[in-house]
Amino acid sequence: MGHREDLLEGAKRCLLDKGYARTTARDIVAASGANLASIGYHYGSKEALLNQAFLAVTEEWGSAVGPAGKKDAGEAPADPLERFEQTWEQVIAAFDASRQVWKLQLEVVTRLDDDEQLREAIKEPQKEGRAGMAEAFLGMDPEADPEKARAAGLFYQALVAGVMIQWMVDPETAPSAKDLTDGLRAILENKS
């Protein structure tokens, strides 16, 4: 591995350990074994390196918890509500291992008003994440019906973010997969 890759790996570790705002260039150098000048040479700035590291962390997390990273639980249930509940069980079960990633994502969201470069950098991965959620939760091929996958992805993206925030605030009262399924069932059955 060269200095560029070492810096990226060091920056990823620093982001997960210290967060975006508290990571210094010296922290990255210490974590990577590279030298301080190599940050500017390879990435242009510490901020550009951290942005790249953030994208790498979230992509790795998405691969680990998305369709490709799921442990084979057999064939997905045919009933959409059963599939919904089963997928939520997997997402919620992965929360403890994903806590640092969620903390980092929330911190990054608070930076977006002041960092246009970061905002631009996450737009495309966010779209890809929506397509991945449509695939994971619904078994939908995003290329077969892009508009339907986009709409479903938007829905799941909002739901996942809200659920994970609830788990960060108070795991004792955060929704379970069954709670979410029961809530969706109540919405679908409400005819008033």
N, C-alpha and C positions, 0 to 999 in steps of 0.2 A: 504494500500500500504506500502511495506517495504522500507528500505533504498535503495536497488538496483533499484527498480522502481522509487523512488523519484529522485534519481540521474539521471536516464535516462531522466525523464520528465524535470528536471532542465537543463540538458545539451541540450536538444532539444530547449528549450526556449532561452537559451544563444546563441546557434548557429544561430537561426533566428534573434535574436536581435543584436548580436555583431559580428557574423561571427566566423570562425574557429580560425584564428590567434589571435584575440583579446579576446577570452574567456579564462579566467584563472580558475584554480581549485577553487579559492575563490569565483569567480562568480557562479560557479556551486553549491557550497555549499550554498551560499546565496539564490539561486533560488530554491534549493531543500529542504532546512531545514535539510539536513544530515550533518555529520561532515566530516572534511577533510580526516581523516584516512579511511573512508569508501570507498573513491574512489579507493584507492589501494587494499583494501580488496575485493571489489566486481568486479572491472574491471582490476586491475593490474596497470593501469596508466591513467592519464587524457586523453592521446591520444587515448587509447583503448576505453575509455568511449565516447569520441567525435566521433570516427569512428562508434561506435554502434549507437549513437544518429543520426548521419548523415544518416545512412542506414534506421533507423526508420522514420525519417522525409521524406525521398524520397519515402519510401514504403507507408506511409500515404498519401502523395501527389498523388502518382500513383493511389491509391484506390479511392481518391476523384475525380480525373479527368478522370480516366479510365472507362471502360465499366460498372463496378459495381457502380461507383459514379455518372454517368450521370443521369440527370433528364430525366424522360421518355418523349421522344419527339415523341412517336408513333413509328411505324415501320420504319426502315431505308429505304431510297429510293432504288429502284432496280437499277437505273442508277448509275454506279460507280462514275461518276463525281459529281452527286448530293450528293451522300453519302460523297465523299471527302470534298465538300464544307460545308455540314452540320456539319461534324466532326470538321473541322477547325474553324467554327463559335464557337463551344463549347470550343475548346482549347484556342482560342484567347480571348473569353469572360472570361475565368478563369485566364487570365494573371495577372490582378491587384491583385487578391487574392493570386497568386503564386509568386509574384515578389521576396519576401524574399527567397523562396526556390530556385529560379533561381540564385539569387545573391550568395547564398551558394554553389550551384552546380558549378558555375564558379570559385569561390574561391577554391573549392576542386580540380578542374581540374588543377589549377596552382600549387598545392601541390604534385601532383602525381610523379613527377620526384624525389622528395626528400623523399617520404614516401611509401616505398614498401608495408608495411602492409596495408595501406589505398588502394593502387592500387589493391592488392589481394582481399581485402574485398568487393570492388565494382564490381568485374568481374561477379560474378554470378547474382547479382541483375540487372546488365545491360543486361544480356542475357534474364532474365525474363521480363524486361521492353520492350525489342524488341518484344517478343512474345505477350505481352499485347497491343503493338501498332498495330501489325498485326490484332489482334482481334478487337481493337477499330475502326481502320480506314477501315478495309476491311471486318469485320465480319468473319474472317478466324479462323478456329479452329487450333491452333498451333500443336496440337497432330495429327491431320489428315494428315497434310503435313508439317512436321517440316522444311524441307529445304526451301520450298516456304515461310513459315512464317518467317524464319530467314532472308531471303533476303529482304522481304517486311519490316520487322522490322528494319533492317539496314538503309533502305531508309528513313523510317519515323523518325527514331531516328536522323539522320543527318538533315532532314528537320525541325523537331521540334526545335532542338538546334539552328539552324540558324535563324529561325523565331523569337524565343524568344530573341535571342541576338539583333536582329533588333528592337524588341519592347522595349528592355531596353535602347538602344542607342537613338532612335528617334521614339516615338509612332506616330508622325504625318506622317511619311513616311514609316512606317513599313507596310508589306503586310496585306491586309484583306483576308478573306476566299475567296472572289470573285477573288482577284488578284492572289492568289495561284491556284485557279481552272482555271482561264484564262491562266495562264502560263503553267499549265499541258496540257490544251487543245491545246495550240500552239505547244508544244513539240510533242504531239501525232499526230497532223495534219501536221507537217513539213515533207514534202516528198523529200526535196532537198538533 
